Amino acid sequence: MQQKFNFALGAVFVTFLVNVIEADQRGKIVEFQRGCMEAHGLLEDELHEIIDGKPIQNEAFYFHFFCVVKKAKLISDNGIVDTDHFEENLKGVIDEENMAHVAALARKCLIQRDDIFTTIKMAIDCFYTSEHKL
């Protein structure tokens, strides 16, 4: 009986740690995006909902996303995609244990398209259909 209790207590503790780590990672991501959120009128609650997979209700999110990927140096002002330095550019934002997965996802989803809007729209659609763990 004691072993079952210890196992259950351990499982609760691990779940708590995972949630704290995920909350810390998400907090870093939100802070990185704060200037873009303010510039494009996106509320923090809206950003959390979008990260959680809720459909985009605020068209400003597309402009916000473009701002964020520019800030991360993943796309230029004229829409040229460059994910080669993802890990270096976002090392203070994405935790080491998440970096490989998130970098691979960025490289999978942020692909050069014919125009900036299509590049951004297709990247967002890809992120929505992928497990981002953020």
N, C-alpha and C positions, 0 to 999 in steps of 0.2 A: 504494500500500500504506500509506504514511504517513497519507493522508487517512482511510482506513478505520480505522486504529488511533486517530487523533485523534477520529473520530466515536464509536467504541466507548467510548473513555475519557470523552468528553463525556456520552454516554448513561448510563454508570455513575455519573458525578458528579451528574447531574440526578436520577437515581433515588435516590441517597444523600440529596440535599437534600430531595426530596419526603418521604422517610421520616423525616428529622429534623424537618421542619416538621409532619408529621402526628403524630409522637410528642410534640412540644412542645404541639400543640393538644390532643391527647388527655390529656396530663398536666395541663393547666389544667382540663379538664373533670372529671377524676377528683378533683383537689384541691377544686374547687368542691363536689363531692358528698360529700367525706369525712365531714363531720358527719352527714349522712343515712345514710351507709353504716354508721357506728358505731352510730347510734341504732337501726338496724333489722337489724343483724347480717349485713350483706352484705359479703363479702370482695372485695378489689380484683380478684383473679383472676376471680371470678364476674362482676363488672361488665364487665371487658374481654371476657369470653366473650359476654356479652349484647350489648355494643356490636358485636361481630363477627358477631352474628346467631345465636348458639347459643340454642336454646329455653330459656325461663326454667324453671329447676328449683327455685328458691327462691321461695316465695310472698311472702317478705319484700320482694322486688323491687317489688311493687305499692305497698307502704307507702313504700318508699324513693323511688320515682318521685314519689309524691304530695308527699313531703317536699322533693324537689329542685325541683319546679315551684312549690311554695310559696316556697321560698327565693329562687327567681328572680323572684318576684312575678308569676307567670303564672296563678296560681289562688289564691283566698282559702281560709281555713280551712273555709268552708262550701261550697266547690266552685264558686265563680263564676270563670269563665275570663276573663282579660284579657291578650291578647297585644299590645295597642297599643304598649307601651313595651319590647318585647323587646330591641331594639337598645341602648337606654339601660341597661336592667337587666343586660345580659350583656356589655357592651363590654369588660370586663376578663377575660372568660372565653372568649368566642368571638373568634378573630382576625379582623381586618378583611376579609381575603380570603375568609373562610368565612361572614361575617355574613349577607349577602343570602340565600345558599342555606339556611342553618340557620334564619334567621328565617322564610323562606317555608315551610319544612317544619314549623316549630312552628305557624304559623298554619293550615296545611293539616290538621295532625294533632290539635292540641289544641283540640277543639271542644266547646262546652257540650252536655252530655247531661242526661238526666233525673236522674241521681244521680252522686255522686263516683266510685264504683267503675266505672261504665260509662264515664264521661269518661276515667278513667285507662286502663282496659283498651282502649278503642277507640284512644286516642292511642298506646299502646304497639304495638298491632297495626299502625297506620298507619306508625309509624317503622320497624317490621320490614320492611314491604313497600316502603319508599322508600330511595333511595340517600342516606344522611346524610353520607358522606365524613368521618366522625369515627373 
